Amino acid sequence: MLKFDLYRKLPQELVEQSRSGVIISLCSLLVMVYLIVIEYMEFKTLNIETQMFVDQINDDLIINIDISLPRMPCDLISIDQQDVMGSEEINLKGEVVRTRIKQNVSLEILTSNEEPNLQRARQAFKDGEGCDIKGYIILNRVPGNFHISSHPYGMQLQDILPYAGLSTFDLSHHIKHLSFGEQKDLHQIRQRFKQGILNPLDGISRMKNKELKHVGVTHQYYISIVPTKYIDMDNSVYKVNQFTVNTNEAQTHQMPAIYFRYDISPVTVQFSKYYETLWHFLVQLCAILGGVISIAGLIDQIIYTYSSPIVILK
């Protein structure tokens, strides 16, 4: 049975100690301690894994908006929608609150079902009123666009604009916030994750120059939406949408508008939080100990071989 012993020992009198062996042993010990500390820190570090797969999210598309139009009265603002499936809707209601403003001061909150007051709109143009739009709309989850304009009120504008001394209206705007997904999920992601581009348009302003007072300007935002899932340590799943955007603006002789044209990626990105398992940590420790001891033994053997005196027998 003894011939199966893989760890055979040498008698003490056959073991030789050397200074190089002491130095290599101390260095090996320091390297092992350093690597073990690094591995332990990695074991205690929260990791985030990124995966990509074909989009299987079938929910509606929720769009959160908070946009200020300082030169456009609320009564003549309409949010319209079109998509590639042929769906078209004018003056979306949704859960959107419109607030009359003047020089960034709130004047009055208009209810969602309140009909446009053309007399008030005529006076609002003369007084330099604007409008804050805040809330969310729900659209089909297909490529399309939603836009802010006055398309339902074209006939009324022909009477109102000359009264205010204007030939067109001004859609200068400041985007306070625009995102895609449930607000509660977005709030959780901002607190618990730091990955993703969730609201790149926040803080963007587009103001028309005074030289273009009588020229219509249409603003266009081209948005590429990437469906995204975030999975927390407690297996909570948050479904939102990242997006990137390009913009341009152009003068127009037709009715100006602010277009948000969006396309949806067929690929979903998933971020998952996780810690390394205990078994992985133990395997790494064994690899560190075995690897350092093996390399140190090899180095010691090489140094000992080349530093030992060569005896020539005659």
N, C-alpha and C positions, 0 to 999 in steps of 0.2 A: 504493500500500500504506500510505502514511503516514496516510491518512485513517481507517484502522482503529485508530490509536493512541488508547487510552482514557486514557492517563496523560500528557497533554501538559504541557510545562514552559513556565514563563514566564521571560523573560530576567531576569537578576539585578537589572538596573537598574529593573525594574518591580515588584520585591518590596519591600514596606514593612514594617519591623519596628515593634512597638509594645510599650509596657509592659504593657498588658492581655494581649497575646499571650504575653508571658513568664510572667505570673502564671497564666494558664490552662494553659500548657504544663507548668509545675511541678506544678500541682494535678492535671492529668491523669496525669502520671507517678506521683505518689503514689497516686492512686486505682487505677491499673493494677497497681502493685506490691502494694497491699493486696488487691485482688481475686484476683490470681494466687496469693498466699500462701494465701488462704482456699480457693481451688479446689484447690491442691496438698494441703492438709490433708484436704479432702474426698476427694481421690483416694486418699490413704493410709489413710483411715478404713474400718474393717470395718463393713459395713452388714448389716442383717437385714431381709429382705423377708417380709411376711406375706401368705399366700394362703389362700383358703377354697374348698373343693370338696366334692362329695357323697362321703360316707364309702364307701370301697371296701376297708376293712380287714376281713378275715374271720377273723383269728386268735381264739383263745380269750381270755377276759378273765382276766388274772393280777392277783390282789389280794394285796398285801403288808400284813401286819398285825403290830403289836407293841403289845399291849394288856395292861394290868395290872388285875386285879380283886382288890383287897386283902382282900375279905371273902367270897370264894367259893372253895371247895375245887376243886382241879383234877379230882378224880374225878367230879364231877357237872356238869362243863362240857361242853356240846356245841355245835358249830358246824353249823348247818343251812342249807339253801339251797332257794329256790323261784324259778321264773321264769315268764314269760308263756307259754312253750311247754308248760307242764305238767310240766316236770322238777322233781322234788323229791327231796332227799337229806338224810338225818338223820345227824348225827355224822360230818361230813366228816373224812377223815383228812388227805389232802394232805401237804404238807411243813410240818407245824406241830409245834412243840415246846412242851410245857407244863411249867412249872417251879413247884413248890410254894414259896411264900414266906411269911414271917411277919415283919411289921414291916420290909418292904423287904429282908429278908435271904433269899437263896436257900437252900432246904433240900434239894431233890431234883429232878432232871430226870426226867420220866416219858417213856418211849418211846412212839412214835406208835401202836404196836400193843398197848400195855398195857391190859388190861381194868380197868374201874373197881373199886376196892377200897372197898366200902361201909363196912367197919369203920374203915378209915383216914379215910373221908369224915366219918363220925360224930364221930370224935375231932378232925378238922380244924375242924369247926364249933365245937366247945367251946374249942379252943385259939386260935381267931381266925386261922386260916390263910387265905391267898389264893392266887392263881395268876397267873403271867405266861404269856401266849400270844404266840408269835412264830413267824413263818414266812410261807408263802404258800399260797393256794388257787387252783384254776383252775376257772372257771365258763364256761358258754355265754355268747357275746357277744350277749345279749338282755336287755331290762329284767327286773328281778326284785329279789330281796333275799337277803341272808345274815344270819343272826342268831345271837347267842350266848345260850344259855339252858340249861335242863335238861330239855327235852321228852322225851328217851328214858328219863328216870329219874323220871317222875312218881310211880310206885308206890313206889319206894324212898324218895323224899322224904317221903312220908306217915309213914314209920317214923323217918327220921333227924331231921327238924325238931323234933318234940316232944321227942326225947332232948336236943337242944341248947337247949330252951326257946324255940323260934322257931315262928312260924306261916307265915312266908314267908322267902325268902332275899334277900340284898342284892347287887344288881349294880352297886354303885358302881364306877367305873372311871376309868382314866387312859389316854388314847390317846397312846402314845409316837410311833407312826408308822402311817400308813395311806396307801397309794398304789396306783395301777393301772398295771401295766406291768412289764417286765423290770427287775430291780434294777440290772443292769449298764448298761442304757440310761439309767435315771434318774440314776445316778452320773455318767455322761458329760455329761448335759445340765446338771447342776448345776455342773460344772466349766467347760463351754464356752459355755453359753447362760445368759442371765438373764431370759428370757421365760417366762411360763407360771405357772399356779397348780397345782402338782403335789401338794402335801401340806398343804392348809389346816387339816386336823384335828389336826396334830401339836401336842401339848402341851395338848389339851383334857381337862378333868377334869369328871366328874359324880359328886358324892358325896351320898348320901342323908342327910337330917337324922335325928338320933336320935329326934325325935318320930314319925317314920314307921317305926320299927323293925318294927312288926307289920303294915305296909301294903306291898303290892307296888308297885314303881315300874318302869314300862316306859320305856325311852329309845328315841327314834327319830331317825335321821339320814336326811334326804332329799337324795340326791346326784344332781347333774346332771353326767354325764360327757361330755367333749368329746374325741373322738379327735384326737391331735396327732402330727404328724411333724416331726422336726428334721433338717435336712440341713446337714452341716458342709462346710467348705471342700474337704475331700478326698472329697466326695460320700458320706460315711458317713451312713446313714439310721438314725434312732432313732425307734421307734414306741412312744409312751406315751399316757397319757390325763390331761388336765387335768380338774379338777372343782371345782364349787362346792357348798356344802352349807348346809342349814337344819336346825335341830334343835328337838325339843320332848320333853317327858316328861310322863307321866300316871300317876296312881294306878290300880291295877287289882286286881280280886279274883281274876283268873286267874293263871297262871304268868307272872312277869315275864320280860322279854327285852330284849336290846339289838338293835334292828333297824337294818340299813343298807340302805335302799331306794334303788335306783339306776335311773336312766333314761339312755339313751345317745343323744346327739345324732346326727342323720343327716348332719351337716356335719363335715368334717375341717378342722382348722387346720394350716397348714404354715409353719414358719419356716425360711428359707434364708439362709445366710451368703454374702456376695459382696463383692468389691471393684469399684469403677468400672473400666471398661476403659481402656486407653491411648488408644484412638480417641476415647472420650467426653471424656477430659481434654484432648486436643488441640483438639477442636471447641469446648470451653468456652473455651480460651485464645484461639482465633481470635475468638470472640464477644466476649470481654472487650476485646481490642485494637481490634477494629473498632468496637464500640459506644462505647468511651470516646473514640476519635479522632473519630468522627462527631459525638457530642454536644458535645465540646470545640470542634470546628470551627464548629458551629452557634452556640454561645454566643459564640465569638470574633467571628463575623460580625455577630451582633446588636449586641454592644457596640461594634464598630468603626463600624457604620452609624450608631448614635445618638450616638456621641461625635465623629464627624467634622464639621467646620464645613460649613454649608450655603452653597453659592455660588449666588447669584441672578444670572443673566445678563440684561442689558438690551439 
